[in-house]
Amino acid sequence: MAAAERFSIHVSDDELEDLRRRLSNTRFAPDFGNSSWSYGTEREYLESLVGYWLNHYQWRTHEAEMNRYPHYRVEIEGVPIHYIHLKSSHPGAIPLIMTHGWPWTFWDFNRVIAPLADPQSHGGKATDAFDIVIPSLPGYAFSSPLRQTGISAIRTADLWHRLMTEILGYPNYAAHGGDWGAYVTAQLGHQYPEHLLGIHMIGGAPLDWSVKPLPGPDDYAADEHGWHERTHRFFLEHQGYFSQQATRPQTLAYGLSDSPVGLCAWLLEKRRSWSDSQGNVESRFSKDDLLTSVMLYWVTNTIGTSIRMYYESRNHPWQPVRGGEKMVTVPTGVLRLEHDVVQFPRAWMEKCFDIRRWTRSDVGGHFAPFEEPQLVVDELRQFFSPLRTA
């Protein structure tokens, strides 16, 4: 295995000029009767965002901000992996690997990096410190180009374990994640319990959730009112993207890789509808925030390989590697946000995980580290605090 190398993000001027040309030549689809976005991304807002992209957005500013952190690249089992590794200056810091989902990127964690690594400068105590490791999922952003098939969420957990133990030299560590990141985090707790101090998930689900029916109304407790309806509505009304990405991702990839506006429309709809935006996406993400996320897929040409995670995980479903009453025996923390898109009952989760902390928040949606960074920081500090000396 090759050694990790320091890496700086730099997109060539030619690539940025090509993007500008494509944006200038966009042919927008006709749109009418869609002010509620019920047909999908609304043209009027999309056009205004593209106009901002062309005339005001400055990639170099955001590129420089990302490069304030130490980036590295390494190849593990033939898979290129990019990651941020920020070591805390405080002794006793817990190594914490943080895993994003789709359509997140590693940069969705940018608001929690400094508070976790340097707590004393951000309202915490030295004993709250973490060494932060934030990889890009295989085939996402700078973890590219991905040229192997079979890289599922479960396989990713194996790559992350090798990253933490063999590349970075942490024999024991903690893990956190949301969306696909929660699934990877859960698998780390299942497969490598002797190395995990604990896991913390935003939302989360039983590892075998995809091979059994969704929970019914009677599976939810009285104080989980509305969770069943919201979860089933999501799978009924919003599963089109999932079905396409899990069955024929490559067909979709051609259009999204060729048109920056098509890519933007695909990702924008999810940011708006999956966040706690109440229909106003800029109440949670500025235009710069939205476009930087799109740019990380565009400049690396990774939308096609990112959506293959759905295909690979569907065709390589979870299998237990150890027995026991619970799938995951390491201490587990769960943060439930009321405006997230899918909510599994606490009773289901307790059958599968050793839950030590369960927190519900009335604010925040699917992109919690970006939407509610202080909430996530406080959660991680409080959950892992008793595990530091356990």
N, C-alpha and C positions, 0 to 999 in steps of 0.2 A: 504494500500500500504506500503510495507516494505521500510525502509530508505536505501538510497544509501550507499554502502560500498566501501572503498578504495580498489584498485585492482592493483596488480603487475603482469606483464606478465612473465610467466616462463613455458617453455616447458621442459618436463622431458628428462633426458638422454636416457631413454628407447625409447621414441618417436623419438628422433634424430637418434638413432642407427637403428631403424626400417626403417626410411627413407633412411639411408645410404645403408642398405641391398637391398631395393627395387631399388634404383638407380643403384647399382652394377649389378643387375640381369635384367636390362632393355633389352627387345627385340625390336629393332627399326624396324619400317616398311620400306620396300624397297621404295626408292624415286629416280626418274630420270627425267631429262628434266624440273627441277623445280627451276632453279637458280633465276627466277623472283618471286618466291613464288606464282605463279598463281594457283597452285594446293593446296595451303595452306602452312603451316609451312615447311620450307626446312630442310631436315634431317641434312645436313652438319653443319649448324649453331646450330641447336638444340643439336646435339652431342657435339659440342664444349662447349655449355652452360652447359650441364649436366656434362661434364668433370670438368668444373670450379666449379660446385655445389659440386661435390664429393671431390675435391682436394684442393679448395681454399676458398670457401664461409664459413664465420663464423657467424652462426645465433646468437650466444651469443653477438657478437658485436652490432648487430642491435637491439636485445632484450634490451640491456642496454641503447641504444640510445632512444628507445621508452619509457623506464621507467624513463627517465629524466623528463617526463611530468606527471602530476597527473591524474591517471586513476581511474574510478569508474564503478561500476556495480549496477544496480537496476532493479527490476521487475515492469513493468507497465502493468496492465490488463493481467497479466500472461505471458507477453513477456519479456524475458531478454534483457536488453539494456546495452551496454558498451559505455562509453564516456570519452573523455578527457575534463577536465574543468580547464582552466588556467585563473585565475583572474588577471587582470592588477593591478598594484600598483597605477595607476593614477586615481584620482577621476573623476567621470563623464564618465567613460568608458562605451561604448555601449555593452550590451550583444548581442553576435552574434552567432547564431547556423549555422554551416557549414555542409552541407550534400553532401556526395560523391555519386557516381553512380556505375555501373558495367561496366567493371571489375576493378573498383577502389577499394581501401580500405580507411579507415580513414587516413592511413599514406600518402596518396597522398597529404594531406594538410600540411605535416610536414615542408615544406620550408616557409610557410606563417605564422605559429603559432607565433613565436617569434617577427617578425616585426609588427604584428597586436597587440599583447599584450603589447609589450615594444617598442613603436615607436621611442622614443628618442635615443635608442641604435641602431636604424636601419634607420636613415635618415629622421625621421618624427618628429612631434611635440607631446607633451603630450596630446593635444586635439584630436589626431588621435587614441587614445587608445580604444581597445575592450577587453571585457571579452570573452574569446574564449570557445565555447562548440562544440566539434566534436564527434558526436555519430557514431558508426558503425550501418549501416542499419540493421533492424531485420533479423536474419539468416546469417549475414555476420560476419566473424572473431569472436570477443569475445562477440558479441550480440547473444549468442548461449548457449545451444541448442534450436532452435526454434521447437516447437511441435504443434503450432496452424496453421491451414489453414486460408486463408482469409486475410493475412497480405499484403495488397497491398500498393502502393505508397500513395494512398489517406488515408488509415488507418494509415500509418506511420506518416502523418502530425498530426493526433490526438495524437499519442504517443509523438511526439516532443513537442506539445503544453503543454501537461501535465508535461513533463520533465522540460521545461523552467519555467512554472508558479508554479507548485505544488512542484516539487522536488528541484529546484534551486531558487525559490522565485523571479523570474523576472516577474513583471506584464506586462512590455512592453519590447520588444526585436526586433532584426533585424535578417534577415535570408539570407543565400547565398547558392547556390548549382549549380552543373553541372550534366548532364545526368539525372538519376533518381532523383538526388538531386535537380535539377532545377524544376522538376515536384512537388516534395514534397514542395519545397520553394514556388512555385506558389500557391499550395493548402493552405498553411499557410496564404498567403496573401488574398486568397478568403474567407476562413472560419473564420479567426480570425482577421479581419482588425482593430478592436478596440485595439488589443494588438501589432500589428506590426508597428514599426517605418518606415519600408520600406523593400523591398526585392531586391536582386541582383542575377542575373542568368548568368551563362556561357551558351550562346546559348539560350536555353529555347524554349518553344512552347506554343501555346494556349492549355488550359487544355482539350479541347474537340478535339484535333487534331486527335486522333486515331479513332474517330467515323465519320469522314468526309473525302472526298477525299483529297489527297495531293494537294498542290498549283500547278497551271498550269503556263506555261511560262508568261502569261499576268499578273499574280499576282505579279511578281517581277519588281522592278524599274530598270531604265537604269543602275544605278550604282551598281546593284546587279547581274551583268552579270556573268553567270556561276553557280550561286547558284542553279537554277532549275535543270540543268543537273547533278550537283554533288549530289543533294539530291535524285533525281530519280535513278541515277546510284547506289547509296548506297542501296536503297531499292530493286533494281533489282539484284545486284551482291553480296551483302553482308548480305542478310536477312536470310540466312540459319540458323545461330545461333539463331536469334530472333524467327523464326518459331518453332524450336525444343524446345527452352526454354519456349516459351509461350504456347505450346501444350502438350508436353510430357517431362517435365524436369526430372522426376525421372529416366526415361530410360537412359538418358545421365549421370545422377549423379553417377551411379554405376561404370562406367569406369573411370570417372574423380576422384572419391574418392578412387579408388584402385591403380591407377597408377600416381605417381608424375610426370612422364615424359609426360603422356597424358594430365594431368592438365596443365603443363607448356606449352605444344604445343598449347593448346586451348587458354590460356591467352596471350601467346607471340604474336600470329598472330594479335590480336586486338591491342596490344601495338604498334606494328610495323605499321600497316596499318591505325590506327586511329589517330596517333600522327603526328606532323610535322617533320617526320624523313627522308623524301625523300628516303625511302627504307633502310636506315641505322639506325636500331633501337637504336644502341648505341650512336648515335648522340644526343639522348634525354634521354636515360636511360642506366646507366651502368649495367654491369652484376649483380652487387650487388642489384641495384634498382629493376631489373626485378625479381630476385629470392626472394627478401624480399616480394614483392607483392604476388608471388606464395606461399611462405611459410605461409603467413597470412591466406590463404585459406586452405593450406594443414594441418597445425598443429591443426587447429580448426575443420577440416572435415566439412567445411561449403559451399563447392562449390554447393552441391545439394540444400541447403536451399537458397543460394543466388540467384540461377537462378529461383527459384520459384516466385521471385518478378515479373517476366514476365508473368507467368501463372496467378497469383492472380490479377495483374493489368489489364490483358486482360479480365478476367472473372468478374471483379468488376470495370467496367468503371466509369469514372467521372460523377457525377451528381451535378448540381448546388444546393447550399444550401441557396442562397440569390439571389434576383433579381437585376436589374440595367443594365445600358447600357454596363458596362464593367465587365468582370469576376473578375478582381482584381482591386480594387480602391486605394490601398496603393501605395505610390511612388515606382517606379520600375526602376532598372538599368539593362542594358543588355550589355554584352561583347560578341561580335561576332569575332571569330577567323577564318581567311580565310581558314585554313586547317582542320577545324572541319568537321565532316562527314555529318551533316544535317544542312541546313540553311533555316529557314522560313522567308518569306518576312517581312520587317519592317511594311508594311501596315497591314498585318495580326496581328502582335503583338500589334500595336497601337489600334486596335479595341478591344483588350482584356485586355490591361494593361495600367495603368497611367504612361507612360514612361517619366522619367525625365532625364535619361542619356542613350545614345546609343553610344557605342564605338566599332570601328572596328580596328582589328589588322592584319597586314600582316603576322605576325609570330605566331606560336603556333597552337596546334591542340586540340584534344578532352580532353586531360589531363592537362588543362591549369594551375592549381595551382602548378603542378610539373614541367611542361615544361617552363612556364613563370611566376615564382612566383612574381617577382617584378612588373610585369604588373598587376597581380591580386591584390597585396597589394595596389598599387597606385589607382586602380579603386575603391576599397572598401573605401579607405580613402576619395577620392574625392566625391564619390557618397553620402556617409553618412554624410560628414561634414556639409552640410546645414540642415540636418535633426536632428542634435543633439540638436538644440535650437528651432526647429520648433514647 
